[in-house]
Amino acid sequence: QVQLVESGGGLVQPGGSLNLSCAASGNIFSIWRMGWYRQAPGKQRELVATITSGGNTNYADSVKGRFTISRDNAKNTVYLQMNSLKPEDTAVYYCHAANRVRPYDYWGQGTQVTVSS
């Protein structure tokens, strides 16, 4: 089993910044990719950004140039630095870990990000 614990959400004004963290623990040796997804009220969960164990990153078009995903392998932690936040970034942000063996997916409990003046 893998446990994912997120932190760093909150309320921020438009144009502001937040940094989300996701700490992984447990049987993490078969995790090959980690990332962030988000879900706004009434909408489907969508990919925000992912990073592989080799450091390859992928971003949704809506966050390119504003968000940066990174990882600290020594701490088994993935970060999402979010800059120039917009009201449309408001959502619950979920940490995700992709596993090479079953179960193939792990999710964190989610952290609320609200962008409002």
N, C-alpha and C positions, 0 to 999 in steps of 0.2 A: 504494500500500500504506500501511497504517496500523499502527504499532507501539504497543502498550499495555504499560506496565511498572508493575506494582503493587508496593506496599510497605506495611509497617505491621502485618502480621499478627503473631501470637504467642500466648503463653499468658497468660491473665488469670483472676483469681478471679471467681466470681459476684458481680455488683454492680459490677464494675469497668468500665473504659472502654478503648477502642482507637480509633485514627484511621487509616483506610486511605487511601492515595493511589494515584491512577492517572494517570500522565503519558502523554499521547498525542503521537506525532510522526509525521512523514511527510505523506502527502496527506490532511490533516485538513479541508480546506475543504468537503467534502461531508458531513461528520459532522453529523447533526442532533439526535442524542440520545445520551447516555452513561448508564451505570448500573452497578449491581452485582447480581450473581446469586450464589447459593451452592448448594453441593451437599454434603450430609452423606452419610456412608457408607450404602450401601444405598438411598439416596433419589434422586429425580430432581432435576435442577437447577431452582431456583426463583428467581423475581424477588425482589429485596430492595428496591431503590429505583432510580428513574431521574430524570434531569433533562434537559430539552430545551435547545437553544441559546437559547431565549427565557427560560429559567429556570423553566419549569413542572416541578413535581416530582410524583412518584407513589411511594407506599410500599406494601409488603405490610402487611396488617393486623397481622401478628405483630410488626412492628417499629415501628409508628406510636407516636409519643411517646417513643421511645427512641433511634432512629437519625435522623440528619440528613444529607442529601446536599447538597453544594454544589460550586461550580466556580469556578476562577480562569481566566478566558479568556486573560489575559496569559501565564499559564504553561501553558495547555492541559492543565490538571490538574483532576481530579474527586476529591472527598474524600467519605469516609463516616465520620462521627463516630458511634461506637457507645457508648451509655451504658447503664447498668443491664443489663449483659450477663448472659445466662442460659446454663446448660449446653446448652440446646437451640439456642443460636446457634452451637454448634460446627459448623464446616464449612470447606470450601475456598471462599474468596470469589473470584469472577472479575469482572474489569472487562469491560464490553461497550460497544462503539460501534456505533451504527446509522448506516448509510451511505445516502445518497440514490441512489447508483448501485451496480451490482455491483462487488465483492462487498458484499452488504447488511449483513453482520455481521463484526465483528472481536472477538476475545477475547484477554484477557491470559492469562498462564501460570498464574494462580491464586496465592493466598496463604492459608496455613492460619491459622485462628482457632480456638483451643481455650479453652473456658471451663470451668475445673475448679478445685476446691479441693485 
